[in-house]
């Protein structure tokens, strides 16, 4: 998901560059959008893999706001005490180390499953990288779907990457062939559909760069925000741009897909398509700054990428993206369809400017409570 900008800043740096409910508990629930007076009986029991992560946290909020019953599993520790309301059943542990029966017990009586876990390209594993990404994205997904199917779950949503969508839009880039991470995401889709069979509806969210903040976690964008908002009078950045999305819109789309998604559908989810210069201007506007942006030539970006790749090679590591090959996409406009998924899944979309604001403030001060969102 979010990677181009983290890679860009890594490259640029080489150039110096949570009347029997207490009032406090009720307020807690209301923060999550859940008001018992607004909902009848629970519509669906849903299990989320990764419900305490950035995307999972907002997906829990959206599920509760629609009256669904939620349980989740995530790696310990919780990023913040009482992160989720008490009616959300939270199991902490590593599912890779648990038996099939233990996981099936968690899925008992669930109708829906949302897989908001897996590994992204920011992880640089030991070579060969494809083995690592297949295990984290393909094998883990198909295991959960197999167990969910056996437990009687009928609806599944899998969080995927927009790189797999771009690969279909721009086959000339050969992203699946060149990049282990992208290949694992395409294999995740095909393996999940095969495992689901005819009696389970599985759909996929193709997610680009995601902005927003949550309690207890520092945004992944912090290094980039630090660079952009530093004392340097000029910003050096590659050409190109990308689709971007607010975390609230991801959650909206996830529930939309769970409730209305079609079997096998790949839903492109984006709030806006922006050039890097437009993104930088929006980020700087949060802190009241304006800076000129100097475009780094593609050959220099490629040289920086080559240096990072050689460093990884010297350590016996391999990235999920071949950085030198990735420059062609990084320096172009990797845009998505903004309307089709919203229309088909019936969600309004998110406020990307507010998400930029939350990301910047959480990255620079860590003092803004989520309850103060605009």
C-alpha positions in Angstrom: 0.0 0.0 0.0 1.8 3.1 1.2 5.3 3.0 -0.2 6.3 5.2 -3.0 6.9 8.2 -0.9 8.7 6.3 1.8 11.0 5.0 -0.9 11.4 8.4 -2.4 12.5 9.9 0.9 14.9 7.1 1.4 16.4 7.7 -2.0 16.4 11.5 -1.6 18.2 11.2 1.7 21.1 9.8 -0.2 21.4 13.1 -1.9 21.0 15.2 1.4 18.2 15.2 0.6 -11.5 2.6 24.4 -29.5 1.6 32.4 -26.4 -0.9 32.9 -23.9 1.0 30.9 -21.8 3.7 32.6 -21.8 7.2 31.2 -18.1 7.0 30.3 -18.6 3.7 28.5 -21.6 5.2 26.6 -19.5 8.2 25.6 -16.8 5.8 24.4 -19.3 3.9 22.3 -20.7 7.2 20.9 -17.2 8.1 19.8 -17.1 5.0 17.8 -20.3 6.0 16.1 -22.5 3.4 17.8 -25.7 4.6 19.3 -28.1 1.8 20.4 -31.1 4.1 19.8 -30.1 4.3 16.1 -29.8 0.6 15.5 -32.0 -2.5 15.8 -30.6 -5.9 16.3 -27.1 -6.6 15.1 -27.1 -7.1 11.4 -24.0 -9.3 11.1 -21.3 -10.9 13.1 -18.0 -10.0 11.6 -14.5 -11.1 12.4 -11.5 -8.8 11.5 -8.0 -10.1 11.1 -5.9 -7.1 12.2 -8.5 -5.1 14.0 -6.1 -3.1 16.1 -4.0 -1.9 13.2 -4.5 1.4 11.4 -7.0 0.1 8.8 -8.6 -2.4 11.1 -9.3 0.2 13.8 -11.3 2.4 11.5 -13.1 -0.7 10.0 -14.2 -1.6 13.6 -15.5 1.9 14.0 -17.5 1.7 10.8 -18.9 -1.7 11.5 -20.1 -0.6 15.0 -21.7 2.5 13.4 -23.8 0.2 11.2 -24.9 -2.0 14.1 -22.7 -5.0 13.3 -21.2 -7.2 16.0 -17.4 -7.3 15.8 -14.6 -9.5 17.0 -11.0 -9.4 16.0 -7.5 -10.8 16.4 -4.3 -8.9 16.2 -0.7 -9.0 17.3 0.1 -7.9 20.8 0.5 -5.4 22.4 -2.5 -3.1 21.9 -1.2 0.3 20.7 -3.2 1.9 23.4 -5.1 0.7 26.5 -8.9 0.4 25.9 -8.3 1.0 22.2 -11.6 -0.7 21.3 -15.0 -0.6 23.2 -15.7 -3.6 25.5 -18.3 -5.2 23.2 -15.5 -5.9 20.7 -14.0 -9.2 21.5 -10.2 -8.9 21.0 -7.9 -11.8 20.9 -4.2 -11.0 20.9 -1.7 -13.4 19.4 0.1 -14.6 16.3 -2.3 -16.5 14.1 0.6 -18.1 12.4 1.5 -19.9 15.6 -2.1 -21.0 16.4 -3.9 -24.2 15.4 -6.6 -24.3 12.7 -9.1 -25.3 15.4 -8.2 -22.3 17.6 -8.8 -20.0 14.6 -12.0 -21.7 13.6 -13.3 -21.2 17.2 -12.8 -17.5 16.7 -14.9 -17.6 13.5 -17.8 -19.5 15.1 -21.2 -18.0 14.1 -19.6 -15.3 12.0 -21.1 -14.3 8.7 -18.4 -12.0 7.5 -14.6 -11.9 7.5 -12.4 -8.9 6.8 -8.7 -9.7 6.2 -6.9 -6.4 7.1 -3.5 -8.0 7.8 -0.6 -9.4 5.7 2.7 -7.7 4.9 3.5 -4.7 2.7 6.5 -3.7 0.7 8.1 -1.6 3.4 9.4 -4.9 4.8 12.7 -5.9 3.3 13.2 -9.6 4.0 16.0 -12.0 3.4 16.3 -13.1 -0.2 14.3 -14.5 -1.9 11.6 -12.0 -1.1 8.9 -13.9 -3.0 8.8 -16.7 -0.4 8.3 -14.1 2.4 5.5 -12.2 0.6 3.8 -15.4 -0.5 3.7 -16.6 3.1 2.5 -13.3 4.5 -0.1 -12.4 1.8 -1.1 -15.6 0.0 -0.8 -18.5 2.4 -2.1 -16.5 5.4 -5.1 -15.3 3.4 -6.1 -18.7 1.9 -5.8 -20.3 5.4 -8.2 -17.8 6.9 -10.6 -18.2 4.0 -10.5 -22.0 4.2 -11.2 -21.9 7.9 -13.9 -19.3 7.4 -15.6 -21.3 4.8 -15.5 -24.4 7.0 -17.0 -22.3 9.8 -19.9 -21.1 7.7 -18.7 -17.6 6.8 -20.2 -16.4 3.6 -18.8 -13.0 3.0 -15.1 -12.0 2.9 -13.3 -8.7 2.1 -9.5 -8.8 1.6 -7.4 -5.6 1.7 -5.1 -5.7 -1.3 -2.8 -3.2 -3.0 -3.4 -0.8 -5.8 -0.2 -2.0 -7.4 -2.1 -5.1 -8.5 -4.7 -2.8 -10.1 -2.1 -0.7 -11.8 -0.5 -3.9 -13.2 -3.8 -4.6 -15.0 -4.2 -1.0 -16.2 -0.6 -0.8 -17.4 0.6 -4.3 -18.4 3.6 -2.8 -20.2 5.2 -2.1 -16.8 5.2 -5.9 -16.0 4.8 -5.1 -12.3 3.9 -8.7 -11.4 6.9 -10.1 -13.2 9.4 -7.6 -11.8 8.3 -7.1 -8.2 7.8 -10.0 -5.7 5.4 -7.9 -3.6 3.1 -7.1 -6.5 3.2 -10.7 -7.6 2.2 -11.8 -4.1 -0.8 -9.4 -4.2 -2.0 -10.8 -7.6 -1.5 -14.3 -6.3 -3.4 -13.4 -3.2 -6.4 -12.5 -5.3 -6.4 -15.6 -7.5 -5.7 -18.0 -4.6 -8.4 -16.4 -2.4 -11.0 -16.7 -5.2 -10.1 -20.4 -5.7 -10.2 -21.2 -2.0 -13.6 -19.4 -1.6 -15.3 -21.6 -4.2 -18.9 -21.0 -5.2 -20.5 -20.7 -1.8 -18.4 -17.8 -0.4 -18.4 -14.3 -1.7 -14.9 -12.7 -1.6 -14.0 -9.3 -2.9 -10.9 -7.1 -2.8 -10.1 -3.5 -2.0 -7.2 -2.2 -4.1 -5.7 0.4 -1.8 -3.3 3.2 -2.6 -1.5 5.6 -0.2 -3.6 5.9 3.0 -3.7 9.0 5.2 -5.1 9.6 8.7 -4.1 8.9 12.3 -5.1 6.7 15.2 -4.5 6.5 19.0 -1.2 4.9 20.0 0.5 4.6 16.6 2.8 7.0 14.8 1.9 7.5 11.2 4.1 5.7 8.7 4.3 9.0 6.9 6.3 10.6 9.7 9.8 10.5 8.0 8.3 12.1 4.9 6.4 14.8 6.9 9.6 15.5 8.8 11.5 16.1 5.6 8.8 18.2 4.0 8.3 20.4 7.1 12.0 20.8 7.9 14.0 24.0 7.8 15.1 23.3 4.2 13.8 26.0 1.9 13.3 23.7 -1.1 11.8 20.3 -1.5 13.5 17.8 -3.8 11.1 15.1 -5.1 10.5 12.9 -8.1 8.0 13.6 -10.8 4.7 11.8 -11.0 1.8 11.3 -8.6 -0.6 8.7 -7.2 -4.0 7.9 -6.1 -4.5 8.6 -2.3 -7.3 7.8 0.2 -8.4 8.7 3.7 -8.5 5.9 6.2 -12.2 6.6 6.8 -12.9 6.0 3.1 -11.1 2.6 3.3 -13.4 1.6 6.2 -16.5 2.8 4.3 -15.5 0.8 1.3 -14.7 -2.3 3.4 -18.2 -2.4 4.9 -19.7 -1.5 1.5 -17.9 -4.5 0.0 -18.9 -6.8 2.9 -22.6 -5.8 2.5 -22.9 -5.3 -1.3 -19.7 -6.6 -3.0 -19.7 -9.0 -5.9 -17.7 -12.2 -5.8 -14.2 -11.8 -7.2 -14.6 -8.0 -7.7 -11.5 -5.8 -7.3 -12.6 -2.4 -6.0 -10.3 0.6 -6.6 -10.6 2.8 -3.5 -9.3 6.4 -3.7 -10.3 9.8 -2.5 -8.3 11.7 -5.0 -5.6 11.5 -7.7 -2.8 13.9 -6.9 0.6 14.7 -8.3 3.4 14.6 -5.8 3.6 18.4 -6.0 -0.1 18.7 -5.1 0.3 16.3 -2.2 3.3 18.2 -0.9 1.5 21.5 -1.1 -1.5 20.1 0.9 0.9 18.7 3.6 2.8 22.0 3.8 -0.5 24.0 4.0 -1.3 22.2 7.3 1.7 23.8 9.0 1.3 27.1 7.1 4.3 26.7 4.8 4.9 27.0 1.1 8.0 25.8 -0.6 9.2 25.4 -4.1 9.4 21.8 -5.3 12.4 20.9 -7.5 11.8 17.7 -9.6 14.6 15.2 -9.2 15.5 13.8 -12.6 14.5 10.2 -13.2 18.1 9.1 -13.7 19.1 10.5 -10.3 16.1 8.7 -8.7 17.2 5.5 -10.4 20.7 6.0 -9.2 19.6 6.4 -5.6 17.3 3.4 -6.0 20.3 1.4 -7.3 22.4 2.4 -4.2 19.6 1.2 -1.8 19.3 -2.0 -3.8 23.0 -2.7 -3.6 23.0 -2.1 0.2 20.1 -4.6 0.6 22.0 -7.1 -1.6 25.1 -6.7 0.5 23.1 -7.7 3.6 21.4 -10.7 1.8 18.1 -8.9 1.6 15.7 -8.4 -1.2 12.9 -5.8 -1.3 9.4 -6.5 -2.4 9.9 -3.9 -5.1 12.8 -3.9 -7.4 13.7 -0.3 -6.8 15.5 0.4 -10.0 12.6 -1.1 -12.0 10.1 0.7 -9.9 11.2 4.2 -10.8 9.2 4.1 -14.0 6.0 3.8 -12.0 7.2 6.0 -9.2 7.8 8.9 -11.5 4.5 8.6 -13.5 0.9 9.2 -12.5 -0.4 6.0 -10.8 -4.1 7.0 -10.7 -7.3 5.1 -10.0 -11.0 5.3 -10.8 -12.5 7.5 -8.1 -16.3 6.9 -8.7 -17.0 3.3 -9.7 -16.4 1.7 -6.3 -18.4 4.5 -4.5 -21.3 4.0 -6.8 -21.3 0.2 -6.7 -20.7 -0.1 -2.9 -22.8 2.9 -1.8 -20.4 4.8 0.3 -19.9 8.6 0.4 -16.1 8.9 0.4 -13.7 10.4 2.9 -12.2 13.9 3.5 -8.6 13.6 2.2 -7.7 17.1 3.3 -8.8 16.3 6.9 -6.8 13.1 6.7 -3.7 15.1 5.6 -4.2 17.3 8.6 -4.5 14.4 11.0 -1.4 12.7 9.5 0.7 15.9 9.7 -0.3 16.8 13.3 0.1 13.2 14.5 3.5 13.1 12.9 4.8 16.4 14.2 3.3 16.8 17.7 1.5 13.6 18.7 -0.8 15.8 20.7 -4.1 15.9 18.6 -6.7 13.5 20.0 -8.7 11.6 17.4 -11.9 13.0 19.0 -10.9 16.5 17.7 -11.1 15.4 14.0 -12.8 17.9 11.8 
